[in-house]
């Protein structure tokens, strides 16, 4: 992608990012994880962002936990 191409879409990209952040902030208080770990804040925020982007519940947390060699949550 050239700078000119990026420049033509940067406002839309930034708006999309802000929309996802607003949705994630709204979703975050509704997320309750069964397991508390050192990374639970990261897992909750990642899960909220994932749901704001339209992914299924627990999709982020389980993918994150598998990547770290941990047991996925149900």
N, C-alpha and C positions, 0 to 999 in steps of 0.2 A: 504494500500500500504506500503510495506516495504521500508527501505532506499535503499536497493539494487535495487528494482524495479524503484524507483524514480531516482536513480543515472543513470540508463540506459536510461531514457527518458528526463532528465533535459535539455540537450542541445537543443533538439527539441522543448521543451516547451518554453524555453527562446527565441529561434529564432522565434517561432510563435508569442510570445508577442511583440517582436521588429517589426515584419512585420506589426502587427496590429497598433502599435504606429505610424509607418511611414505612413501608409495609412490614419490614423486618422488626422495626421498633414496636409496631402495633401487635405483631404476632408473638414476640419474645415473652411477654408475661404469661402467655397461655401454655408455654412448653414446660412440661414436668418430666424430667428424666428419672428412671427408676434407680439408676446407679450413679452415685456421686464419685467423681474422680478428680484428680488434679486439673484435668482439662475440661471440667464440666461447664465452665463459663464459655470456653471456646466452642464446645459442642452445642450449647444452647444457642449461641449467636449464629453459628454456622447453620444450625437446623432452622432457625428463624429466617435467615437469608434464603436458604434452600426452598422453604415453603413459600416465601414471597415470590420466588422465581417460578413457582408452579410445580415443584417436585413433590412427591408423595411424602407423608409423614414418616419420619425416622430414616429416610433415604440417606441424608447427609451423615447422621450420627453413625449408622451402621457402616457406611463406606469408610468413614474416618476411623472407626474402631478396627475394622478389618485391616486397613492400611497400617495401623499401629500394632498389629498382631494381637488385638484384644478380641474378646467375645462380643459379637453384635448383640444389641438389645432387641427384645421382641417387639 
